Amino acid sequence: MICLSLLLLLGLVAVGLSQQPGTIVDEYHPPLPIQACDSNGCVTEDTKFVMGPSRRYLYSVADNGQTGCRTSDGGFDPVLCPDGLTCAENCALIGITQQQYDEWYGTTTVGSSLSFRWVTEATVGADGYLLATDDRYKVFRMKNREFAFDVDMSQLPCGMNGAIYFVEMEEDGGMASYPSNKAGAAYGLGSCDAQCKHDLPFYAGQVNVEGYAEEGVCCFEFDLWEANAWAASYTTHGCSSEGYYLCTGLECGDGDDRYNGVCDKDGCGYNSFAMNEHFFYGANDSYVVDTRRPFTVVTQFITNDGTDNGDVIQAKRIYVQDGVVIENSHVNYPGLENYNSVSDGFCNDYAAFTGGMNHFEEVGGMKVTSDALGRGVMIAFSLWADYGSHMLWLDGPFPPDSDPTEPGHLNGPCSADSGDPNDLIANYPDSTITFSNIKYGTIGSTFSRK
Ligand SMILES: *[C@@H]1O[C@H](CO)[C@@H](O)[C@H](O)[C@H]1NC(C)=O
């Protein structure tokens, strides 16, 4: 989060454009309208997209952008950035023009759709957030509500992950909480997730000049969609902490302390293939949801009493393709066949069945998911590949050398040697995901059951 002397930056933009054309750039936010729905229908909201800060040029505010704050080896200029706060004072994040969004960052909006291209001249992968206005994120309060979007997964091979997820960031990107953060949501700052990362480029009003900060940045995360053409999952990652939370020590759940942290890093998720239903989701005629064509993904947050004040006890998944409503597949393991959604019952029974850890329950189960969805969450988007585990936790055998006949180890049909990001960059640079027609509203309001 953080940083940047945006006020200074704005001053420079106002004064500087005529003096320094091309060096300091006004931030453009690609329009990405969504729809808010209820039983009377849907109304359009003029929301926008903003790219996150990790791929942005960081430059010295003292000389109108002539000097970068980073060194060529990826470190930081020792004079401008002796520490994170000083760096935040001395350096500004560059804005991105409409043309750069498209050409450099492979991020394009058309009508109500958002596309990410995997490899462009300037970068690999993409990420960003949904803005309500130019300097505030769109906040979603999801108890007793549903969230829907159309997606085209046909151009995402094994190993890729096109994701749309809720995170409990701060609405202004952290400007009020951390006064040294002068750029805020307008520059995509304020990121946090349930992995309690120590290596975010910006956090808590400072630039992460150390690379690995002592504090980790935690918050509630609900992955609505992590998927490619061969596997899909949705996962809740609750945290016993509230909101944007800086962890220290054990709380961060680093390494061997994974199950001692404030957030559930594994999460409780639902992936049809991993639940032993091998012909539900995929890219040929064998599958119920055929990822060669676009489809709609609906996630419903059902409360115990059917009201907005109840507790969310179930996160339900429904697909719609070619006008046909498709209920989520059921678990295909003995004793668990009644489950086809995320709930306390599913998470606890599945953990018991596989003998896995149940950090989901330890951090507070569905109740903490419900509380965070009630307080309000932001939407994040990303397209990425996985240097650590080649995305096999999503679409193949994981760990790759585990016994694939053991429940919980086979997550999709992709092979153990698939998903190396270098291979994906070399052989699938044109991989693309397109999200469109984002809608949210009361249960049943975003799609037709005909
Ligand atoms: C679809 O793909 C799966 C996984 O590769 C394969 O097992 C299956 O035979 C294919 N079905 C058809 C009809 O091609």
Ligand as a Chemical Component Dictionary entry (heavy atoms), coordinates in Angstrom:
data_LIG
# 
_chem_comp.id                   LIG 
_chem_comp.type                 NON-POLYMER 
_chem_comp.pdbx_formal_charge   0 
_chem_comp.three_letter_code    LIG 
# 
loop_
_chem_comp_atom.comp_id 
_chem_comp_atom.atom_id 
_chem_comp_atom.alt_atom_id 
_chem_comp_atom.type_symbol 
_chem_comp_atom.charge 
_chem_comp_atom.model_Cartn_x 
_chem_comp_atom.model_Cartn_y 
_chem_comp_atom.model_Cartn_z 
_chem_comp_atom.pdbx_ordinal 
LIG C1 C1 C 0 -11.978 -35.174 -22.724 1  
LIG O1 O1 O 0 -10.755 -34.957 -22.059 2  
LIG C2 C2 C 0 -10.462 -35.905 -21.041 3  
LIG C3 C3 C 0 -9.200  -35.440 -20.316 4  
LIG O2 O2 O 0 -8.156  -35.267 -21.203 5  
LIG C4 C4 C 0 -10.368 -37.296 -21.628 6  
LIG O3 O3 O 0 -10.145 -38.229 -20.594 7  
LIG C5 C5 C 0 -11.651 -37.626 -22.370 8  
LIG O4 O4 O 0 -11.526 -38.859 -23.010 9  
LIG C6 C6 C 0 -11.978 -36.544 -23.389 10 
LIG N1 N1 N 0 -13.282 -36.832 -23.973 11 
LIG C7 C7 C 0 -13.553 -36.644 -25.261 12 
LIG C8 C8 C 0 -14.960 -36.959 -25.724 13 
LIG O5 O5 O 0 -12.715 -36.256 -26.066 14 
# 
loop_
_chem_comp_bond.comp_id 
_chem_comp_bond.atom_id_1 
_chem_comp_bond.atom_id_2 
_chem_comp_bond.value_order 
_chem_comp_bond.pdbx_ordinal 
LIG C1 O1 SING 1  
LIG C1 C6 SING 2  
LIG O1 C2 SING 3  
LIG C2 C3 SING 4  
LIG C2 C4 SING 5  
LIG C3 O2 SING 6  
LIG C4 O3 SING 7  
LIG C4 C5 SING 8  
LIG C5 O4 SING 9  
LIG C5 C6 SING 10 
LIG C6 N1 SING 11 
LIG N1 C7 SING 12 
LIG C7 C8 SING 13 
LIG C7 O5 DOUB 14 
# 
